[in-house]
């Protein structure tokens, strides 16, 4: 039996406490609903973490035991400590998968990894969203038809200030006429990143089966593969070179001494 993928579901857990409607839709928190959707498959070892926990629930130990991290944030992006962002970024470069959901597009970690503002246009009108599948053969789109619809959602519209995605899996059309690149992938270091647009807090989006399926598929796709990304600059002694060589000229470092380039 293959080992279960270790998933940490991170959420701000702020709206659920401050807005009664959100608490009614997600009584266990949005992070709790996302985690429940993952647990249904039985293929994942799922834990949750929230902003109000020590170190935002993302200690070095937790991240070391995380294969894929999902991230939902909205009103408290600025409250996320930079040292935690540094820690998550390092793990992504090493190979941990990252799935950024909805308003997490404006999170510190997403903007850090993509290197752009990640800004967009938006409207809250509870309109219909139709997500078209651009790559039906992609692992993230498995089990879906040509498209699926969400009855009520917040609109996100182009232009979306992101680097050109490695892959565009979904494009959304909204009732008001806008379109949006709603499912995009990138690779940073050894880590895979997937941005998935749906998930406004005042609608039961994460209770919808198609949305849950996409997140499960994305976790399977984003799991680490291969050797960890090198994150130090080790000095390779002459006697450990693949081919026999002789020292030529001077060197600031002794054989085997650690150095930085």
Phi and psi in degrees as a GROMACS rama.xvg file:
@    title "Ramachandran Plot"
@    xaxis  label "Phi"
@    yaxis  label "Psi"
@TYPE xy
-71.3016  151.186  UNK-2
-70.4586  141.361  UNK-3
-68.3623  146.198  UNK-4
-75.6302  129.649  UNK-5
-89.1828  116.7  UNK-6
-118.046  131.902  UNK-7
-110.089  121.927  UNK-8
-98.478  112.823  UNK-9
-105.033  136.591  UNK-10
-145.143  152.985  UNK-11
-64.1383  -41.086  UNK-12
59.38  41.2785  UNK-13
-107.161  -52.9611  UNK-14
-57.1944  -38.4168  UNK-15
-60.5012  -28.5568  UNK-16
-90.6837  -28.2576  UNK-17
-99.5085  -25.6702  UNK-18
-114.356  111.388  UNK-19
-53.3765  -40.6412  UNK-20
-59.9347  -42.1345  UNK-21
-65.5774  -40.739  UNK-22
-63.8986  -32.8103  UNK-23
-70.9537  -40.5693  UNK-24
-71.0304  -39.8424  UNK-25
-124.355  74.2897  UNK-26
-62.01  -24.9064  UNK-27
-97.6323  12.3366  UNK-28
85.548  154.324  UNK-29
-62.279  -38.8184  UNK-30
-62.4018  -36.3467  UNK-31
-65.9435  -39.1017  UNK-32
-67.6052  -43.6376  UNK-33
-62.1375  -42.2208  UNK-34
-63.5301  -40.3579  UNK-35
-62.7581  -39.7557  UNK-36
-63.5593  -32.9656  UNK-37
-74.9251  -39.2112  UNK-38
-65.3082  -26.4297  UNK-39
-58  -31.7013  UNK-40
-74.1273  -25.5955  UNK-41
77.0847  2.49649  UNK-42
-97.7162  -3.04798  UNK-43
-124.8  146.624  UNK-44
-99.6064  105.309  UNK-45
-109.634  134.013  UNK-46
-131.341  162.603  UNK-47
-118.874  157.387  UNK-48
-147.455  146.553  UNK-49
-135.61  162.058  UNK-50
-56.4422  -38.2767  UNK-51
-79.5456  -3.99485  UNK-52
-80.7519  158.401  UNK-53
-55.0703  131.497  UNK-54
57.0336  28.8535  UNK-55
57.0687  23.6769  UNK-56
74.8396  3.46616  UNK-57
-113.873  62.3421  UNK-58
-69.9723  167.341  UNK-59
-60.1839  -37.6506  UNK-60
-65.11  -45.463  UNK-61
-61.6767  -46.8316  UNK-62
-66.8046  -33.4031  UNK-63
-65.307  -23.2275  UNK-64
-103.319  18.8762  UNK-65
-115.483  122.876  UNK-66
-85.6557  -38.3008  UNK-67
-138.61  133.213  UNK-68
-113.235  127.771  UNK-69
-101.725  146.799  UNK-70
-136.065  118.63  UNK-71
-122.893  124.37  UNK-72
-147.368  160.479  UNK-73
-152.507  -70.0273  UNK-74
-93.1257  -4.03114  UNK-75
-129.905  33.1297  UNK-76
-55.6276  -41.8255  UNK-77
-68.6029  -18.5097  UNK-78
-80.5173  -10.9648  UNK-79
-75.0343  122.595  UNK-80
-68.0011  140.507  UNK-81
-61.3627  -32.7326  UNK-82
-65.5067  -29.7717  UNK-83
-74.0645  -38.5039  UNK-84
-60.6893  -44.2007  UNK-85
-57.3477  -42.4269  UNK-86
-66.1588  -43.6225  UNK-87
-67.3961  -42.804  UNK-88
-57.8556  -44.6215  UNK-89
-60.2351  -40.5558  UNK-90
-68.7706  -37.0892  UNK-91
-63.5223  -44.9863  UNK-92
-61.559  -32.6566  UNK-93
-72.3079  -26.1778  UNK-94
141.703  -6.34728  UNK-95
-66.8018  135.792  UNK-96
-76.746  149.787  UNK-97
-132.484  125.433  UNK-98
-115.969  113.491  UNK-99
-101.163  127.488  UNK-100
-111.965  134.854  UNK-101
46.9244  -117.91  UNK-102
-72.0993  0.0761693  UNK-103
-64.5999  -7.63717  UNK-104
-58.6225  -25.4941  UNK-105
-102.687  11.9616  UNK-106
-70.5764  157.386  UNK-107
-60.5824  -41.4514  UNK-108
-68.8351  -39.3252  UNK-109
-67.4949  -45.7509  UNK-110
-66.1054  -35.7654  UNK-111
-62.2326  -48.447  UNK-112
-70.1665  -34.2881  UNK-113
-88.5634  -24.6621  UNK-114
77.5842  17.7735  UNK-115
-133.017  177.677  UNK-116
-72.6449  -26.7854  UNK-117
58.4495  29.4796  UNK-118
-80.8095  165.86  UNK-119
-162.018  178.121  UNK-120
-102.794  155.892  UNK-121
-154.766  164.005  UNK-122
-159.724  136.913  UNK-123
-104.953  103.621  UNK-124
-139.574  4.53712  UNK-125
63.2718  34.1189  UNK-126
-86.5375  164.626  UNK-127
-70.573  140.718  UNK-128
-119.879  129.841  UNK-129
-113.852  119.35  UNK-130
-100.466  113.047  UNK-131
-86.8176  135.882  UNK-132
-85.2672  114.031  UNK-133
-84.7278  -29.1517  UNK-134
-130.024  83.0178  UNK-135
-62.1416  -19.481  UNK-136
-89.3119  -2.20698  UNK-137
-75.5589  143.672  UNK-138
-55.6957  -32.7067  UNK-139
-70.5704  -23.1348  UNK-140
-97.6111  5.23283  UNK-141
-64.9805  136.544  UNK-142
89.7152  -2.07748  UNK-143
-101.283  160.435  UNK-144
-87.9922  -155.021  UNK-145
-65.124  -33.5825  UNK-146
-158.112  168.279  UNK-147
-141.555  159.341  UNK-148
-120.556  147.16  UNK-149
-113.93  122.668  UNK-150
-60.0253  -41.3045  UNK-151
-138.612  126.167  UNK-152
-153.547  164.592  UNK-153
-77.1904  141.319  UNK-154
-86.2269  131.699  UNK-155
-114.493  135.118  UNK-156
-130.017  159.881  UNK-157
-74.0668  154.554  UNK-158
-78.3036  142.991  UNK-159
-108.325  112.98  UNK-160
-81.727  72.5567  UNK-161
-124.768  157.131  UNK-162
-62.8559  153.185  UNK-163
-53.3476  122.326  UNK-164
-63.0495  151.382  UNK-165
-63.3072  -39.8535  UNK-166
-143.856  142.768  UNK-167
-112.598  112.345  UNK-168
-91.5021  -37.2668  UNK-169
-132.554  145.03  UNK-170
-125.173  130.525  UNK-171
-97.3609  144.011  UNK-172
-117.431  136.7  UNK-173
-112.64  156.504  UNK-174
-56.647  -30.0051  UNK-175
-79.6211  -5.76944  UNK-176
110.693  -15.4674  UNK-177
-73.2947  158.628  UNK-178
-125.973  162.3  UNK-179
-159.132  141.395  UNK-180
-76.957  98.0996  UNK-181
-96.8291  -6.31884  UNK-182
-145.687  103.564  UNK-183
-129.802  148.032  UNK-184
-122.803  152.063  UNK-185
-144.954  165.607  UNK-186
-125.455  133.574  UNK-187
-128.807  118.302  UNK-188
60.7628  -127.857  UNK-189
-95.1453  -1.59335  UNK-190
-96.4905  144.304  UNK-191
-98.5756  140.392  UNK-192
-123.202  134.278  UNK-193
-129.472  126.576  UNK-194
-102.952  128.368  UNK-195
-127.186  118.569  UNK-196
-69.2727  -45.0903  UNK-197
-60.3806  153.899  UNK-198
136.365  32.9985  UNK-199
-66.1151  141.711  UNK-200
-67.1032  -22.9243  UNK-201
-93.4705  9.85786  UNK-202
-127.692  149.566  UNK-203
-81.545  43.65  UNK-204
-58.9187  -40.6309  UNK-205
-77.0854  1.05243  UNK-206
-93.1924  -8.97174  UNK-207
-79.7587  133.531  UNK-208
-61.3076  -40.7267  UNK-209
-64.3683  -38.0886  UNK-210
-66.6408  -43.5106  UNK-211
-61.2783  -39.2299  UNK-212
-63.8488  -43.6894  UNK-213
-60.0969  -43.838  UNK-214
-65.3084  -40.46  UNK-215
-62.9608  -45.1775  UNK-216
-59.9757  -40.8376  UNK-217
-66.2092  -37.3448  UNK-218
-62.6937  -44.8166  UNK-219
-61.1478  -39.7558  UNK-220
-69.2602  -37.5604  UNK-221
-86.3023  -5.10319  UNK-222
-57.4478  149.927  UNK-223
-61.6968  144.709  UNK-224
-136.206  144.84  UNK-225
76.0068  -166.529  UNK-226
-80.584  151.931  UNK-227
-60.6985  147.329  UNK-228
-66.7688  135.907  UNK-229
-68.8889  127.85  UNK-230
-123.318  14.3691  UNK-231
-129.653  174.586  UNK-232
-121.786  76.0653  UNK-233
-71.3873  145.577  UNK-234
-85.3305  129.546  UNK-235
-98.6622  112.538  UNK-236
-59.7619  153.493  UNK-237
-56.0348  -40.4702  UNK-238
-74.3494  -4.14509  UNK-239
-107.126  5.32664  UNK-240
-66.6544  144.611  UNK-241
-57.3175  -34.1502  UNK-242
-116.174  152.288  UNK-243
-70.0274  128.262  UNK-244
-135.291  164.365  UNK-245
-121.028  138.989  UNK-246
-58.3885  128.425  UNK-247
-120.678  126.217  UNK-248
76.0132  -172.672  UNK-249
-90.0062  164.115  UNK-250
-143.619  142.011  UNK-251
-80.4847  -12.2381  UNK-252
-120.405  145.084  UNK-253
-76.7004  158.93  UNK-254
-57.6143  127.346  UNK-255
83.5089  -5.0263  UNK-256
-74.5713  139.205  UNK-257
-66.8614  142.143  UNK-258
-152.812  172.406  UNK-259
-126.622  139.78  UNK-260
